[in-house]
């Protein structure tokens, strides 16, 4: 069976992408405000609704990437197709830099030198340039050798990228992202500089989500509509369970001498240790965030090793050491990648059911979903303007009003473009 799609619009994809864009507008606006509930924030210790949005958008990008790539292969051949997507991806990165800036600046001419210029570029590559558009562009280049390959090759690529991220994080990347002492920062002169959304090496994790989107495209092409919904749902649930299972390793970082809430709500003694022994054990756990101390499982029932479910905050840092196995978007961690990818896949299955089979669509999602690049760029400037009159300590009513105004203005501009058939493409 040919997997080359026709250029007709896929309702479920437009609606799903539009939902992701709309969700991004909400969490981006509210995320920095003090009154916002943790479920709408990026907490970096557990999975929240806010954490589900960017993976869903990148998942949708993976779907459309494979669809477009295969179509171009048939139309213009391999070399021209690769160059087209390389130039498009570099354009996304450049657009991201011009819209979001360098996240750094030279305040005086006297600050500019060869050494400061080198540091500026290295910090740009390490952390400062990685907004969502740049991440998408870089991930498209990274997985380009895989995007037209078989399902087995892409699944192997998904696993390989994840394993590589674990190894690099054990070697240096966990400390590299969190600004803790490590050999690479010492070499580059960027010690203490933290990254977000994984920084440079986080592209490995985001590429996994994009690859998952290419696999979702294959599911839609290979199965009848209801069969595709079933497959997307089953694979989504499997990935979410795998992600939660990995997150349970975080219980091996319960700190000695602290009472930690078990799943049933009863307090249990995580590890019996006192005095210098407890201090030494706690220090050891904090100094090994990637490789857990398996002895911490000794004498504990399996229920005492279950992590908090998604959307539920873990105990404070005094009771559990921050570690690599939390569902952490900042890196992103393997548990985060698997759970968020599974969530996106299962949710897309629902969109297939509702939109492609049921025929139900929402105009708001269509408007954003068919012109996501324009919507995202416009929302950035609208959000910046409205947040100027919505301080970080605003009460809930004012914060909600500001969000609604920003959302409405963004929609008005994007709808204006839609009515005139104007779409921003790269």
C-alpha positions, 0 to 999 in steps of 0.5 A, spaced: 500 500 500 502 506 498 503 511 504 503 517 499 497 522 501 493 526 497 493 534 498 486 534 501 486 537 508 485 532 514 480 534 518 482 531 524 489 533 523 487 540 522 483 540 528 488 537 533 493 542 531 488 547 532 487 545 539 494 544 540 495 552 538 489 554 542 492 550 548 499 553 547 496 560 547 492 559 554 498 556 558 503 561 555 499 567 557 497 564 564 504 560 566 508 566 569 502 569 573 502 567 580 495 566 581 495 560 576 494 553 578 500 548 577 496 544 572 497 550 567 504 551 569 510 547 567 513 545 574 519 540 571 517 535 577 511 532 574 506 532 568 501 537 567 496 540 562 501 545 560 506 540 559 501 536 554 501 542 549 508 542 546 508 535 545 502 534 542 504 540 537 510 537 535 507 530 534 502 533 529 508 536 526 511 529 525 505 527 522 504 532 517 512 532 516 512 525 513 505 526 509 509 532 505 515 528 505 513 522 501 508 526 497 514 531 495 519 524 494 514 522 488 513 529 485 520 532 485 525 526 487 529 525 493 535 530 493 530 536 491 525 534 497 531 534 502 533 540 500 526 543 500 525 541 507 532 543 510 531 550 507 524 550 510 527 548 517 533 553 517 527 558 515 523 556 521 530 557 526 531 563 523 524 566 524 524 563 531 530 567 532 528 574 529 521 573 533 523 571 540 530 574 539 537 571 542 535 572 549 541 575 551 544 582 549 551 586 549 549 593 552 555 596 551 560 596 545 566 595 550 563 588 551 564 586 544 570 582 543 572 575 540 571 571 547 564 574 549 562 573 541 564 566 542 560 565 549 554 569 546 554 563 540 555 557 545 550 560 550 545 561 544 546 554 541 546 551 549 540 554 551 538 561 548 535 559 541 531 553 543 524 556 542 518 551 539 519 554 532 527 553 532 526 546 536 521 544 530 526 546 525 532 542 528 528 536 529 526 536 522 533 536 520 535 531 525 530 525 523 530 527 516 534 520 514 529 516 518 522 520 516 521 516 509 524 509 512 520 503 514 516 503 521 521 498 524 527 503 522 523 509 525 521 505 531 528 503 532 530 510 531 525 512 537 528 507 541 535 509 539 534 517 541 531 515 547 537 511 549 542 516 547 539 521 551 539 517 557 547 516 556 548 523 555 544 525 561 548 520 565 555 523 562 554 530 563 547 533 560 543 533 566 548 537 569 549 541 563 541 543 562 541 544 570 547 549 570 550 544 575 558 543 575 560 538 569 566 538 564 562 540 558 560 547 561 567 547 564 570 546 557 565 551 553 565 557 559 558 556 560 558 554 567 552 556 571 548 557 565 541 553 565 537 551 559 530 550 558 526 545 553 532 540 553 537 545 550 541 543 544 541 535 547 534 536 548 533 535 541 533 528 541 527 527 546 523 532 542 525 528 535 522 522 539 515 525 539 516 528 532 517 520 530 511 518 533 507 523 529 510 520 523 508 513 525 501 515 527 501 517 519 502 510 518 497 508 522 491 512 519 494 510 512 494 502 514 487 502 517 480 503 516 478 509 520 475 505 526 481 501 526 486 507 526 482 509 532 483 503 536 490 502 534 492 510 536 488 509 543 492 502 544 499 505 543 497 511 546 495 507 553 501 503 552 506 509 551 503 512 557 503 506 562 511 506 560 512 513 561 508 512 568 512 506 569 519 509 568 517 515 573 516 510 578 524 510 579 523 517 582 521 513 588 528 510 589 530 518 590 525 518 597 530 521 602 532 518 608 529 520 615 523 523 611 516 520 611 513 520 604 506 519 602 504 513 599 499 512 594 494 510 599 495 516 603 498 513 609 505 516 611 511 511 610 518 511 612 522 511 606 528 509 609 530 508 616 537 512 617 539 517 622 544 522 623 551 522 619 548 515 615 542 519 613 546 525 611 550 521 607 545 517 603 541 523 602 547 526 599 549 520 595 542 520 592 542 528 590 549 527 587 546 521 582 540 524 579 540 519 573 543 512 576 538 510 581 541 507 588 537 500 587 538 498 594 533 504 596 527 499 593 529 493 599 524 492 604 519 496 601 512 493 598 511 494 590 505 499 592 510 504 596 514 504 589 509 507 585 510 514 583 504 520 584 500 519 578 500 525 572 498 532 574 499 530 582 505 534 585 511 530 588 513 531 595 517 537 596 525 537 595 526 536 602 523 529 602 525 527 595 531 528 591 530 532 584 532 526 579 532 524 572 526 520 572 521 525 574 516 527 568 520 533 567 519 538 561 526 542 562 530 536 560 525 532 557 526 526 561 524 519 558 518 518 562 516 525 560 517 523 553 513 517 553 507 519 557 506 526 553 507 522 546 502 517 549 497 522 551 498 526 544 497 519 540 491 517 544 488 524 544 489 524 536 485 518 536 479 521 539 480 527 534 479 522 528 473 519 531 470 525 532 472 529 526 473 524 521 468 519 523 463 523 526 464 529 522 464 534 527 469 540 527 470 547 531 471 553 527 476 556 532 480 550 531 480 550 524 482 557 524 488 556 528 490 549 525 490 551 518 495 557 519 499 555 525 505 559 524 501 565 523 497 564 529 503 563 533 507 569 531 501 573 532 500 571 539 507 572 541 506 579 540 499 580 542 501 576 549 507 581 550 503 587 549 497 584 554 501 582 559 504 589 560 498 590 563 497 584 567 502 584 572 505 577 575 501 578 582 494 579 578 488 576 581 484 571 578 479 575 575 484 580 572 488 574 569 483 571 566 480 577 563 487 579 560 488 572 557 481 572 554 483 579 551 489 576 548 486 570 545 480 574 542 485 579 539 489 573 536 483 569 533 481 576 530 487 577 526 488 569 524 481 569 522 482 575 518 487 572 514 483 566 513 477 569 510 482 572 505 485 566 504 492 568 506 496 562 510 503 563 512 507 557 509 515 555 509 
